[in-house]
């Protein structure tokens, strides 16, 4: 039997590259602002550029996957990622008077690689013969979570000892991950991956209600996961935990529990539909507890446990879709990636919009004072309360997915 160990490690390092691309730039925001005077709006625009680039890649591959040489594209995507990270680091040298232009170009290139990886790595793993494909998919996504945990102390220590003025060497250093991934891919054989033969076949898939149920499931999973991941640090600071510890526990601890949940499922898990259903229930409880508690420690625990509860909502949805549409190949995974990316964008944005709206309404700020809360605290709690709608809706969707399995 052919061994795919080298290919698996190539996919794992590819997912680490995705975690670097998705989290490195936000960790450098304050450094970039202090050195180059870049506004918060322009810094936030880099996140939007990252998302829209990935979503565009998702949609292009969704409709035209049959036009791609899948094996060649898989092997080229880490090289594109390395180019993007190197371009980010080289921005001050290539555009000394317009560093932001270099940051945008580097973000676009790196995000394109991340979008390709998101669409193609999962179907590669799914195409590798395995006794338990669910566990293999969980292992793959656990690597992403552990990559997020690792990049935070790496960035913090580098900036502390190397100095913020030397930030450009950090993305160049992290480019070693995709370069190593490219080396592994170069010597690996990519299994045959199904793609729809023509656009009309794609349209047939899109008429299937089950596919859209899976897309909605990963949309809610992406929103539930990324909303807490992005806002937990600010939330913990609002409830009285110092910013340094809020950054560590709000991002790293959430990522650790996310990775723990996926790692455990990869070792002992079974029945992914049940994991999705109970994970949505647990995440709903955690969101609601974080929104109503006045005890900082309880809020911290709620944020951390949320990571564990949502850990299978994204990879589990991919597993369900792959099982239901074994002949969908890259198209199905591309559609799922688009749904997850959309949820990952809409969720955090909605929470921020709700928090800002609360601050702009005098009646609500007065209500906050009556409850012995600052307007910022009340706004954040209201935002998380709205954020709870995503896992709450997930309970119904995953219940339908669970019932669908029983009817097969």
Secondary structure, DSSP 8 states (H G I E B T S, - for coil): ----HHHHHHHHHHHHHHHHHHHHHHHTHHHHHHHH---HHHHHHHHHHHHHHHHHHHHHHHHHGGGS-HHHHHHHHHHHHHHHHHHHHHHHHH-TT-HHHHHHHHHHHHHHHHHHHHHHHHHHHHHS--S-HHHHHHHHHHHHHHHHHHHHHHHHHHHHHH-GGGTHHHHHHHHHHHHHHHHHHHTS--------SSHHHHHHHHT-HHHHHHHHHHHHHHHHHHHHHHHHHHHHHHTT--HHHHHIIIIIIHHHHHHHHHHHHHHH---HHHHHHHHHHHHHHHHHHHHH---HHHHHHHHHHHHHHHTTHHHHHHHHHHHHTTTTHHHHHHHHHHHHHHHHHHHHHHHHHHHHHHHH-HHHHHHHHHTT--HHHHHHHHHHHHHHHHHHHHHHHHHHHHHHHHH-
